[in-house]
């Protein structure tokens, strides 16, 4: 029977996984309501609570309607 134990020397570290703050900002056209309102992470769409990280402002317009929004992402996981 094969072992299912993961060798920590060869396994990818959790820190190597892409963080929400490293994901490029999308355009304002593709945002969900909660993302545009600053209530959800811009990368993974999880609900934000304390420790959210400000990512900047995304810009967009549709006709005469301004779609600009301040966007936030999840904080780095505690290790």
N, C-alpha and C positions, 0 to 999 in steps of 0.2 A: 504494500500500500504506500502510495507517495505521500510525502510530508507536505502539509499545507502551511508550514511555518514560513514567515517572510523574513529574509535576511535583511537587517537594517542597513548593512553596508551597501547592498545593491538595490534596495527598494528606493523609489523616488521619494524624497522628503515632501512633507506637506507644504513647506515653504517654497518649493519649486512649482507648485500648482499656480496657475494664474490667479492673481488676486483681483477682486472687483475694481480696485482703484487703478489697475493697469490696463483695463479694457478700454479701447478707444471710444470716444464719445460718439453716439449716433446723431443723426439729424433730429430736429424737433418733430418731424413728420411721423416717425415711427414710435413715438413714446406712448405708453399706456397712460391712462388718466392719473393713476397714483404716482407714476414716475414724473410726470410733468408737474404735479402738485408737490413733489418733494417728500412723498410718503413711502415710496418704494425705491429700492436700489436700481440704479441705472443699468447695471450689468446683469444681475440675476433676478430682479423683480421681487425680491423678498421684502417684507414690510420692515421699515427702518424704525429703530427705537433710539436709545442713547448711543452716543459715540459715532454717529454718521459722519462721513467725510465729504466735505464740499468738493465737487469735481469741476465746477465752472458753469458756464452758461451755454446752452445750445440755441441756435437761431433758426427760424423758419417763418414762413408766411404762406397763407393760402388766400389768394385774392387780397382783400383789404384786411384780413384777420391776422394779427400778430400771434405767432405760436412760440415765441421765445420763452425759455424756462430755465430756472436755476436747477441743476441736477446734483444729486447726492449718491453716495455708494456706501456699502457696508464697511464697517471698520475692519482692520486686520484681525484675524482670529488670535485669541490668546493662546500662547504655547506654554 
